[in-house]
Amino acid sequence: MQYRAESQDDLQANSNLIKTPMQNESHQDQEIQVQSPAAEEVSYRALIVDDNASFQKLMALTLSMQPRIGVIDCVGSGENAIEKAKTVKYDIIFMDAMMPGMDGYETCSHLREIPDYKYTPIIMVTGLTSPLDEAKAIIAGSTTYVTKPVQQVPFKELLTRVISLIEYKNTLNHT
């Protein structure tokens, strides 16, 4: 299904271009896409990896308010994240640590083995709050670590820094 947001009110209901898996009665993923009017003007793709569909939508809504993020995809497992990353190039990835099957740490390690993702920002967003969990995320290849519930002001500041880093890296690559 595809929805097109026509106004700012629609954005609150649908967010940016969001592809989020929804499970049907047979527990198979179905993709829902939502596109904002501003999506054509921006250039960065984000991937949200979390097994909680409600958190995916909340994170997607938060990201959709960033004018430089145009496409937001959501997947519900580490395996799906790796599969998706092999077919689509993402500029930034948000990953939950605890998921059924392949967890976020293992997924992050596998993504770092893909040459296109060696330097891509991967932000671990998780309910785990121990310093040991944060160290484990960094060792696995995470760029930084954010705990749930996400505090909006510091998270927006983090996004601004990460997007600036992406833009700087792109400037270096084009010179």
Secondary structure as UniProt FT lines:
FT   STRAND          2..4
FT   HELIX           8..14
FT   STRAND          17..23
FT   TURN            25..26
FT   STRAND          29..35
FT   HELIX           37..41
FT   STRAND          44..49
FT   HELIX           53..64
FT   TURN            67..68
FT   STRAND          69..75
FT   HELIX           78..87
FT   STRAND          92..95
FT   HELIX           104..113
FT   HELIX           115..117
FT   STRAND          122..126
FT   HELIX           131..140
FT   STRAND          144..147
FT   HELIX           152..173
//
